[in-house]
Amino acid sequence: MADPVITTQELKKAFNGHYALNGLNLNVPAGSIFGFLGRNGAGKTTTIKLLMGFLKPSEGSARVFGLSSADPSAGMEIRGRVGLVTEDKDLYPYMTVSQIIGFARGFFAKWRDDLEGRYLKVFDLPPNLKIAGLSKGMRSKLMLLLAILHGAELLILDEPTEGLDPVAVEDVLRELVALAAEEGITVFFSSHQLEEVEQIADHVCIIDRGTSIIGGSLDDLKGQHQRLRIIFDRELDGPIHWVEGVEHVRQAGRTVEILASRNIDAIVSQARSFAPASVEQFPVTLKEIFLDYLRRD
Amino acid sequence: MTFRLNPSSGVPIYLQLMEQIKHAIEVGALRAGEQLPTIRKLSEDLVMNPNTVVRAYRELQHEGVIELKHGSGAYISESVAGEARVTRKAQLIVQSALERLMSLGLTKDEARRLFENELAMLRTPTNPVGGENG
């Protein structure tokens, strides 16, 4: 795997003594589509502001393209090479779509004129409409368009499909996949829409209360997490002490249900050593992983 | 050839794609020597991550199902013709076992659960389901 495009180590950010981020570790491989998942208020937007150098970390470090986000001159370079799409969608309401494209072009050396026509069409954006008259979804698409056209190597998208209808969501996802496949662009996007993350991401990180809970290759997470249902033909004498890898156990009567995060073969062997009537194994969805990890304690 | 993936399933997407390509070979929809779509085309058509397609193709190459030729794409291996014969033979065994189970009055669901249970009890560390992938 190539060098990571984004890394954070024990990244912390406090506002008035309250930690919005409390030890975040991220590793975003080059060329990946990385889904950054968490509930509202988990710290996703704060993380993005720290990566872009808009905020200074209280502790720990954030690096983009190997450059420290906290260093002001490195921050300038990062902002030039990143296409950022944020929730607030701060644009000039009095400009038309084509005026803002012309305005933005002036700030970037690597402007992609070759892609302008294509993306205006793909995103169905009327060039002569004023930004004030655009819907929330159209503004998202316009920001995404500007990010693509300025020749970004990395797209950082804060809930890019928020407020879009299902057709527009699919359009945006398809274009993100195409950018990754054709231009080799790395995409880092935050979302609480599990379905869209599962559809296009190859790596994910789930954060909760400012801390990374679980992360890595999405297919590996799904492959390693398994649910086991073990049924006995007799009552068990007390709880079983399971081997490593068992995350969660529910034991009711003659049935034991287990969520395992790894070490599945050893867990199955252990289950079989108790002479059960049956052992069934089920795949675990990202939604189940998400809910299971976030509902603890 | 169209593939239908379910990203919300708990089964890793690259495994789903591998299974569907193998199935397409077993039923004759894809034959030895035929070319698979390019990584870029498949990822855009299915709106899926290109790295996931790469992973599925690499694993299939590792298993000898396809050959990756640099610059020209992925082709179904010539060796899969023999495997398709074995699969057809195995299919007959499964069919006759199922017929016998049905004659005992078992429902499809009951038969499926029995198979799955026996498979789970059989499993060895080489079983790919839930194993250490990559």
Contacts between the chains, C-beta under 8 A, distances in Angstrom:
chain1	res1	chain2	res2	distance
A	31	B	51	6.8
A	32	B	51	6.5
A	33	B	49	5.4
A	33	B	51	7.8
A	170	B	47	6.9
A	173	B	47	5.5
A	174	B	44	6.7
A	174	B	47	5.0
A	177	B	43	5.5
A	177	B	44	6.0
A	177	B	47	5.6
A	177	B	48	6.8
A	177	B	49	6.7
A	177	B	50	6.9
A	178	B	44	5.3
A	180	B	43	7.8
A	180	B	49	7.0
A	180	B	50	5.7
A	180	B	51	7.9
A	181	B	39	6.9
A	181	B	40	4.5
A	181	B	43	4.9
A	181	B	44	6.3
A	181	B	50	4.1
A	182	B	40	6.3
A	194	B	8	7.6
A	195	B	7	7.1
A	195	B	8	5.8
A	198	B	7	4.2
A	198	B	8	5.6
A	199	B	7	4.4
A	199	B	47	6.2
A	199	B	48	6.9
A	200	B	47	6.6
A	200	B	48	6.7
A	200	B	49	5.6
A	201	B	49	6.6
A	202	B	49	4.3
A	202	B	51	4.5
A	202	B	52	5.5
A	217	B	134	7.0
A	218	B	12	7.7
A	218	B	13	7.7
A	219	B	12	3.6
A	219	B	13	6.1
A	219	B	14	5.2
A	219	B	15	7.4
A	219	B	52	6.6
A	219	B	55	7.0
A	219	B	133	7.0
A	219	B	134	7.9
A	220	B	12	7.5
A	220	B	133	6.3
A	220	B	134	6.2
A	222	B	10	5.6
A	222	B	11	6.9
A	222	B	12	4.7
A	223	B	12	4.8
A	223	B	15	7.3
A	223	B	130	6.2
A	223	B	131	7.3
A	223	B	133	4.7
A	224	B	130	7.0
A	224	B	132	7.8
A	225	B	10	7.4
A	226	B	130	4.6
A	264	B	130	4.6
A	264	B	131	7.6
A	265	B	123	7.1
A	265	B	124	7.8
A	265	B	125	5.1
A	265	B	127	7.9
A	265	B	131	7.5
A	268	B	120	7.0
A	268	B	123	6.2
A	272	B	121	6.9
A	278	B	117	4.9
A	279	B	117	7.1
A	279	B	120	5.1
A	279	B	121	6.2
A	280	B	113	7.5
A	280	B	116	6.4
A	280	B	117	6.0
A	280	B	120	6.0
A	281	B	116	7.8
A	281	B	120	4.8
A	281	B	123	7.8
A	281	B	129	7.4
A	281	B	130	6.8
A	282	B	10	7.1
A	283	B	9	6.7
A	283	B	10	2.9
A	283	B	11	5.0
A	283	B	130	7.8
A	284	B	10	4.6
A	285	B	8	6.0
A	285	B	9	6.6
A	285	B	10	4.5
A	286	B	8	7.4
A	286	B	10	7.9
A	287	B	8	7.1
A	288	B	10	7.2
